[in-house]
Amino acid sequence: SFMYAVSDGHNYLLEEAAMIKEGDSTQFSPFELEINIPEENLPENGTLTLELFVYSAKDGTREHDLIIPLESFK
């Protein structure tokens, strides 16, 4: 399981948890996320990014961040 968020570089437009259960839980495998953001919430300028991460069981901080560009607006 992991958390994901969509950011425009300044604001979070979406933050959710995902639990993917397919195959061997010790291996990474392909997965899909369906992300819908209303057009009125999209930035006029900037880049939307998908952030994948987990929260530390020890202190609750974010760990293992992976940031993926989704779409640029200009």
C-alpha positions as CSV (number, residue, x, y, z in Angstrom):
1,S,0.0,0.0,0.0
2,F,1.1,3.6,-0.6
3,M,-0.1,7.1,-0.7
4,Y,-0.3,9.3,-3.7
5,A,-0.9,13.0,-4.3
6,V,-1.2,15.3,-7.3
7,S,0.4,18.7,-7.0
8,D,0.7,21.7,-9.2
9,G,3.9,22.7,-7.6
10,H,2.2,25.0,-5.0
11,N,-1.0,23.2,-4.0
12,Y,-2.2,19.7,-3.6
13,L,-5.1,19.0,-5.8
14,L,-5.6,15.4,-4.6
15,E,-4.2,13.2,-1.8
16,E,-5.3,9.6,-1.5
17,A,-4.2,6.1,-0.2
18,A,-4.0,3.1,-2.5
19,M,-3.7,-0.5,-1.8
20,I,-2.8,-2.7,-4.7
21,K,-3.2,-6.5,-4.1
22,E,-2.1,-8.5,-7.1
23,G,0.4,-11.3,-7.2
24,D,3.3,-11.7,-4.8
25,S,3.4,-8.8,-2.2
26,T,7.2,-8.9,-2.1
27,Q,7.5,-7.9,-5.7
28,F,6.7,-4.8,-7.6
29,S,4.2,-5.2,-10.4
30,P,2.5,-2.8,-12.9
31,F,-0.6,-1.0,-11.6
32,E,-3.0,1.7,-12.7
33,L,-4.5,4.7,-10.9
34,E,-7.5,6.6,-12.3
35,I,-7.1,10.2,-11.3
36,N,-9.8,12.8,-12.1
37,I,-9.3,16.5,-11.4
38,P,-12.0,18.9,-12.4
39,E,-10.9,21.2,-15.2
40,E,-11.6,24.3,-13.0
41,N,-9.0,23.1,-10.5
42,L,-6.2,22.7,-13.1
43,P,-3.5,25.4,-13.1
44,E,-3.2,28.0,-15.9
45,N,0.6,27.7,-15.7
46,G,2.7,25.0,-14.2
47,T,3.1,21.2,-14.2
48,L,1.0,18.6,-12.5
49,T,3.0,16.0,-10.8
50,L,2.1,12.6,-9.3
51,E,3.8,11.9,-6.0
52,L,4.0,8.3,-4.7
53,F,5.2,7.8,-1.1
54,V,4.6,6.0,2.2
55,Y,4.4,7.3,5.7
56,S,7.1,6.1,8.2
57,A,5.7,3.8,10.8
58,K,8.3,5.2,13.2
59,D,7.5,8.9,13.0
60,G,4.8,9.5,10.4
61,T,7.1,11.4,8.0
62,R,7.0,10.9,4.3
63,E,9.5,8.3,2.9
64,H,10.5,6.9,-0.5
65,D,9.1,9.8,-2.5
66,L,8.8,9.3,-6.3
67,I,7.7,12.3,-8.3
68,I,6.4,11.8,-11.8
69,P,5.5,14.7,-14.2
70,L,1.9,14.3,-15.6
71,E,1.1,17.4,-17.7
72,S,2.3,20.9,-18.2
73,F,0.1,23.9,-18.7
74,K,1.3,27.2,-20.3
